[in-house]
């Protein structure tokens, strides 16, 4: 694996190292949610949830799209599987 791939994988695992982001991913694995729905279910402020969502989006784990005033978030299952395949490739030798 080249250095770029290793850096991406490091970023992926850093993103997953936060319990709040894991809780968000757990919810998005079930269905698409708005930022406000996530904030309510986690009992967190919308700005803090948005900050965590930005980190997840930077890593490519979620997709976000605007519908009127609402921002909808969904898990990018394909990207998640890509990261897992990269890791498996790394440890397989």
C-alpha positions in Angstrom: 0.0 0.0 0.0 1.4 3.4 -0.9 1.8 6.3 1.6 -1.4 8.0 0.4 -3.4 4.8 1.1 -1.9 4.5 4.6 -2.7 8.1 5.4 -6.3 7.6 4.3 -6.6 4.4 6.4 -5.1 6.3 9.4 -7.7 9.0 9.0 -10.5 6.4 8.8 -9.4 4.9 12.1 -9.0 8.3 13.7 -12.5 9.2 12.7 -13.8 5.9 14.2 -11.9 6.5 17.4 -14.7 8.8 18.8 -17.7 7.3 20.5 -20.0 10.0 19.3 -19.1 9.4 15.7 -19.6 5.6 16.2 -23.1 6.3 17.6 -23.9 8.5 14.6 -22.8 5.7 12.2 -24.8 3.2 14.1 -27.9 5.3 13.6 -27.2 6.0 9.9 -26.6 2.3 9.3 -30.4 1.8 9.8 -31.7 4.7 7.8 -31.1 8.2 6.4 -31.6 10.9 9.1 -31.5 14.7 9.2 -28.9 16.5 11.3 -31.7 17.6 13.7 -32.9 14.1 14.1 -29.4 12.9 15.0 -29.0 15.7 17.5 -32.2 14.9 19.2 -31.6 11.2 19.4 -28.1 11.8 20.9 -29.3 14.7 23.1 -26.5 16.9 21.7 -26.5 20.4 20.3 -26.9 20.7 16.5 -23.6 22.5 16.1 -21.7 19.8 17.9 -23.4 17.1 15.9 -22.6 19.0 12.7 -18.9 19.1 13.7 -18.9 15.3 14.1 -20.7 14.9 10.8 -18.2 17.1 9.0 -15.4 14.7 10.2 -17.4 11.7 8.9 -18.0 13.4 5.6 -14.3 14.3 5.2 -13.5 10.6 5.6 -16.1 9.8 3.1 -18.2 7.6 5.4 -21.4 9.6 5.0 -23.2 11.5 2.3 -25.1 14.7 3.0 -27.6 16.5 0.9 -29.9 19.5 1.4 -33.6 19.3 1.0 -35.0 22.8 1.7 -33.8 23.8 5.2 -33.0 20.2 6.2 -29.7 18.5 5.7 -30.1 14.7 5.3 -27.3 12.3 6.1 -26.8 8.7 5.0 -24.0 6.1 5.5 -21.9 5.4 2.5 -21.8 1.6 2.7 -19.5 1.2 -0.3 -16.9 3.5 1.1 -17.0 1.7 4.5 -16.4 -1.6 2.7 -13.5 0.0 0.8 -11.8 1.0 4.0 -12.3 -2.5 5.4 -10.9 -4.1 2.3 -7.9 -1.8 2.4 -7.2 -2.9 6.0 -7.6 -6.5 5.1 -5.2 -6.1 2.3 -2.7 -4.4 4.5 -2.6 -7.1 7.2 -2.8 -10.0 4.6 0.7 -9.1 3.5 
